Amino acid sequence: MGNSKMQTTNGKTNKGQIARSVRFDIATDKNDEFHTLFKNEILPILKKQDGFKDELLLVQDQHVLAISVWNDMDSARKYESTTYPQLDKTLRPVMTGKPTVETFKFDSLSTIA
């Protein structure tokens, strides 16, 4: 049985969760505005996306690393092509430079049982 490693959920093949990272810098003096936008506009939209599981927002001074976790690659790709461009546009006024986006296979190695 060559497919023994793949799990199926609701008849669909599940090849593992996906994490998407977006790195960017907050524009000078825009930290408060960024946090307000993220909490009130970005997060509610993320939560409505098919396959969205979680968001981890790491901020140090002006540097941001936002990591979203998705059920599968299809969900992550759909979000990236349809919704992400809108969110990027929303954040443009509070960010500097162009964001760096990367996609990873997500392996949860939590120490919390």
Secondary structure, 3 states (H helix, E strand, C coil): CCCCCCEEECCEEECCCEEEEEEEEECCCCHHHHHHHHHHHHHHHHHCCCCEEEEEEEEECCEEEEEEEECCHHHHHHHHHHCHHHHHHHHHHHEEEEEEEEEEECCCCCCCC
